[in-house]
C-alpha cells in the first residue's frame, strides 16, 4: 500500500470524463502513481472506458509504493533514494505541462503539483477536480488557487 488511502479509481475516471465534457479536445492523459498496481488498474479502466485518449506516463517512475523516501526500504529492494528523487522530479515536470488535474488534497504531493502548475506551469489556465478532499488552507489553494 501507498502513503494514503486513495479514493476508488472509478472516481478518478469520472473526473477525467468531467474534464472531457468540459473540453472535448483533450487528447492526452498523464497517469502517475506511487502504487504500480493502482496505475495498472487505472490504465485498464482508461483503455476500456476512454480508448481514444493517449496515455502519457513517466517511464522512469520507480513507483516506490510510498510517498516517503525514508520508508523506501520497506517497499522496494532495487530502488534507492536518488532514484525516488529523480522519479518525483520528472513526474513533477510532466505535470507542469498539464492544464487539468484530478487530485486528492489528502496528498500534499498532488496539492503541491496543482499549486506549482498555477504558478510555474506552461498552461495559461489550470482546472482542478479534487476527489479526496482535505479541509485546510493548503488544500483550498490547491483547489482554487491563491
N, C-alpha and C positions, 0 to 999 in steps of 0.2 A: 504494500500500500504506500501511497504518497503522503505528503505532508498534511493534507486536509481531505475531508470527505467532500468530494465534488458532487454537484448536482447530477442527476441522471443524464446520460449522453443525449437522450431524446430532447431534453431542454436546450442543449447546445444546438441541436439540429433545428428545433423550432425557431430559435433566434436567427440562425442563418436564413431560414425561409422568410422570416420577417424582413430581414435586410433585402432579400431578393424581391419581395413585393414592393419595397420602398425604392429600390434601384435595380430594375431588371437587367441592366447592363453589366452587373457583377459577373465576372467570368472565372475568377480565381478565389480560392480559399486557402489560407495558411493554417496548417494544423501542427500544433506543438503540444507536448505534454511531458511531464516528468515520468509518467506511467506508460510504458510501452504497450501494455495490454489495452488500456483505455484508448490509446492512439489507434491501434489496430482495429478495435471495435468501431471507433468513430469513422475511420476510413471506409469500413464495410457499410456503415449506415449511409454515408455520403454517396458511395457507389450505387447503392440500391435506390435511395430517395432523390438524389440530385446528380444523376450521372453526367450531366453536361458541364458541371463545374470542374475546372482543372485544380488539382490539389498541389500546393507548394509545401514542401517540407524541408527542414534543415537536415541535410544528410549527415552532418557532423554532430547532430544532437545525441548525446550519450544516454538520454532518458534514464537518469540515475536513480529514479524511484524515490527520491526525497528532495525537498526544497532546500535542504541544508547540506552543504559540502562537508560539514563536520560529522554528519551521520552517515556519510557515504559508505564507509566500510561495511556497514550492516546490509547494504543493498547490492553492490556490485564489486566483484573482486578485481576486475581488469581496468577500472577507471580510477584515475587519480584526481586530486583537486584541480590541477591545471586543466584537465580535460573538461571538468564541470564548468569552470570559469569560461573557457573558450566556447563551450556549447551554449551557455547562457548568453554571452555577448553576441554570438552570431544569430541566435534566435531573436534577441532583442533588436538587433539591427534590421532583421527581416520585418519585424512588427512595425518599426518606424516608417515603413513604406506603405502601411495599410491605412485605410480610411474607416473601416467598420470593425468594431471589436465586440466579441462575445466574451465576457469575463465574469468572474466571481470575485466580488470585493472581499470575500473571506480570505482571499490570497493577496498579500501585499505585493507579490510579484506581478500579477495581472493588473492590479491597480496602478502600479508604477509604470507599466507599459503604456496604459491609456493616458496617464498624466504626461509622460515624456513624449508620446506621439503628438499630443496637442501643442507642446512647446517646441519640440525639435524635429517632429516628423515631416515627411515630404508632402502629405495631403493637406489641402487648404482647409478642409473641414473634417472633423473626427466625430463619429457617432458610436455610442456605446449602448449595448444591452447588457444589463447586469442580472445574471440568473442566480446568483448566490449572495444575496445582499448582506452586507455588514453595515452597521449603523455607527459611523464615526466620520469625522471631518475628512480624513484621507479618502475614504470610500466615496463621500459626496463629491470631492474634487475629481476623482476618477470617473464618476458617472456624468457630471455636469460641466466640469472644467472649473478653473479658479478665477 
